[in-house]
Amino acid sequence: MGGKVTAVSSNGEHSFSKPNRDGIRLLAGLGVEGDVHAGVTVKHRSRVAQDPTQPNLRQVHLIHEELFAEVGQEGFKVSPGELGENITTRGIDLLGLPAGTLLHIGEEAMVEVTGLRNPCLQIANFQDGLLKQVVGRDQAGNIVRKAGIMGIVLRGGEVRPGDAIRAQLPAGPHRPLDRV
């Protein structure tokens, strides 16, 4: 199971969107070099307010480019980096991966999938009504989160648009992704 990187983004300041880059460097145990969310402990403001000593399970945010086309059918225009992701992908079912999946990205980098991004009100502030497109309920009433996945960097390396992504599933039984 695999796909490819279509864009990479990072920002050294707290802001919702992240500018696209020619490449980013993943640092083992930390995240994206120079990104405000890199670190051993949590960096997302809401998580820091709860407990700043929590481990950072959200070092890298990946989102599938196919989501942009899906919300585009409802009249929203979203481009890579605008939802705060570090790596935009195509051709890999990120939301269907089990927890603990290893993503081999480019020639060196390896990210362990920790869970789903929990969409926040900043998405609603970005475009009115968009939050309802990326979080909802299925027919059974279960919450469905579509705003990408989070991971930790196990092995660092350069990541650039066009790089291949290969998913290595963990040994079973597989644990479905939950919000982190």
DAKAJO-V980036 format. One record per pair of residues at least 24 apart in sequence whose C-alpha atoms are under 8 Angstrom apart, sorted by the first residue. I is the first residue (numbers start at 1). J is the second residue. Records with the same first field share a line. If there is no record, write none. Layout:
# DAKAJO-V980036
I->J  J
This chain:
# DAKAJO-V980036
1->92  166  167  168
2->91  92  164  165  166  167
3->89  90  91  92  164  165  166
4->89  90  91  92  161  162  163  164  165
5->87  88  89  90  160  161  162  163  164  165
6->65  87  88  89  90  161  162  163
7->80  81  87  88  89  160  161  162
8->80  81  85  86  87  88  159  160  161
9->80  81  84  85  86  87
10->34  35  81  85  86
11->35  36
12->36
16->82  83  84  122
17->81  82  83  84  85
18->81  82  83  84  85  86
19->81  82
20->80  81
22->160  161
23->158  159  160  161
24->158  159  160
25->156  157  158  159
26->109  153  155  156  157  158  159
27->153  155  156  157
28->152  153  154  155  156
29->152  153  154  155
30->59  152  153
31->59  60  152  153
32->59  60  86
56->152
57->114  150  151  152  180
58->114  150  151  152  180
59->150  151  152  153
60->85  86  87  150  151  152  153
61->85  86  87  117  148  149  150  151
62->86  87  88  89  148  149  150  151
63->87  88  89  94  147  148  149
64->88  89  90  91  92  93  94  148
65->89  90
66->90
67->146  147
71->130  133
76->127  130
83->123
94->148  149
95->146  148  149  177
96->176  177
97->169  176  177
98->169  170  174  175  176  177
99->170  174  175  176  177
100->169  170
101->167  168  169  170
102->167  168  169  170
103->165  166  167  168
104->165  166  167  168
105->159  163  164  165  166
106->157  158  159  160  163  164  165
107->157  158  163
108->155  156  157  158
109->153  154  155  156  157  158  159
110->153  154  155  156
111->151  152  153  154  155
112->151  152  153  154
113->149  150  151  152
114->149  150  151  152  177  180
115->149  150  151  177  178  179  180
116->145  147  148  149  150  177  178  179  180
117->145  146  147  148  149  150  179  180
118->145  147  179  180
119->145  147
150->180
